[in-house]
Amino acid sequence: MSDITRASFDHYMMPNYAPVEVIPVRGKGSRLFDQAGREYIDLAGGIAVNALGHAHPKLVEALTEQGQKLWHVSNILANEPALALAKQLTEATFADRVFFSNSGGEANEAALKLARRYARNRYSEDKDEIIAFDNAFHGRTLFTVTVGGQADYKSGFGPLPGSITHLPFNNVDVLRKAVSEKTCAVIVEPIQGEAGVLDAEPQFLQIIRTLCDEHNALMILDEVQTGVGRTGHLYAHEAYGVTPDILTTAKALGCGFPIAATLATAEVAEALAFGTHGSTFGGNPLACAVAAVALALINTPDVLNGVKERRQWIEKGLEKIAQNSGCAVKVRGQGLLIGWVLAPDWEGRAREIMKAAQAAGVFVLVAGPNVVRIAPSLVIPKEDVEEGLKRLEQAVMELAAESDTAATG
Ligand SMILES: *Cc1c(COP(=O)(O)O)cnc(C)c1O
């Protein structure tokens, strides 16, 4: 494999990503190792995916055990791992029915199609409006980029699907005026992850619920990033006292094995009648066997409370670095979905911090130009948190020293 380098990316891959120079080849827990054998602390967690770190022994066991038995049968046949996982998901949540797919975008695509179909079957053809929010992120299919609230992601791909309305996030007054009998669904993230780790205010989600009930619209919660223990609850909405009609979950569901699910109440799920939707790989036995074990491991008081404890360690560490460097003003998000908001003097430098951190041996993420995002394993050991924060501090202090030199010299 020695002829495979970062240059291979530019040669063979479509240019839609811009990965950093190092290529990890191995991971163990919250540590990653690159081609040269250099070790990194992983505070990025594969963008909130590797919720149990890398190569968790129980997940490796689930995968290899299922790998000896049955890989794929298609949805013409049912399979045990998918049915067992569906049972587990419905028992752990508000939902009665599950549709499996392979990614967050697909789970949202199914949710939106389901909402349109439900409204048409039950009410009228004209009840087709989907309400979504500015800066929201719901995936990269044509429907989901159109519903998403980031102009860059849809530009150049038209014509786009219609009857989609965007409103400002966390603005109750605008929302009240917008929801009507024409609305078939409101889709919202409990925390806008990609947009900068912005928490939905409890009242905002509660009023979405009320307005949906008043106008026979469905509430869709996109918990692709916030779900599966990320916030210290199995799903983030549990802390808001709000129950959706449809919920989408992906990222951490397979802890790195691709799997997603669209969850719904029995009544709503009826609209996805025989033949109306499908997926070749959705409900794949390998993916479901891994997700079943991941879910069982994560959905315990120990792990969920551990998330809150780890949040404290990291928040304290970030506050100390911010005090010493002046780089950041506050910490947003919940549990281990953390947004570190840069100070006005540091505006636009999130990517620079991410790169400096990587050079210092720790992976972090960004969420827009002004927010450093941290989304590590939910079971990251304390020594890895401490070591990761030490390296992050070193990176930030070096940047701060450079800025001082530039300013005075
Ligand atoms: C990552 C993400 C998606 C898209 O998931 P993919 O697996 O990349 O399709 C959708 N919604 C939210 C909130 C996400 O964070």
The ligand as an SDF file (V2000), in Angstrom:
LIG
                    3D

 15 15  0  0  0  0  0  0  0  0999 V2000
  -24.4550   14.2610    9.0010 C   0  0  0  0  0  0  0  0  0  0  0  0
  -25.8680   14.7330    9.0030 C   0  0  0  0  0  0  0  0  0  0  0  0
  -26.7720   14.3600    7.9750 C   0  0  0  0  0  0  0  0  0  0  0  0
  -26.3360   13.6090    6.7480 C   0  0  0  0  0  0  0  0  0  0  0  0
  -25.9030   12.3230    7.0130 O   0  0  0  0  0  0  0  0  0  0  0  0
  -25.1420   11.4950    5.8610 P   0  0  0  0  0  0  0  0  0  0  0  0
  -24.9010   10.1770    6.5100 O   0  0  0  0  0  0  0  0  0  0  0  0
  -23.9050   12.2520    5.5320 O   0  0  0  0  0  0  0  0  0  0  0  0
  -26.0480   11.4050    4.7000 O   0  0  0  0  0  0  0  0  0  0  0  0
  -28.0800   14.7540    8.0990 C   0  0  0  0  0  0  0  0  0  0  0  0
  -28.5050   15.4850    9.1500 N   0  0  0  0  0  0  0  0  0  0  0  0
  -27.6710   15.8620   10.1360 C   0  0  0  0  0  0  0  0  0  0  0  0
  -28.2080   16.6500   11.2870 C   0  0  0  0  0  0  0  0  0  0  0  0
  -26.3210   15.5060   10.0950 C   0  0  0  0  0  0  0  0  0  0  0  0
  -25.5000   15.9130   11.0600 O   0  0  0  0  0  0  0  0  0  0  0  0
  1  2  1  0
  2  3  1  0
  2 14  2  0
  3  4  1  0
  3 10  2  0
  4  5  1  0
  5  6  1  0
  6  7  2  0
  6  8  1  0
  6  9  1  0
 10 11  1  0
 11 12  2  0
 12 13  1  0
 12 14  1  0
 14 15  1  0
M  END
$$$$
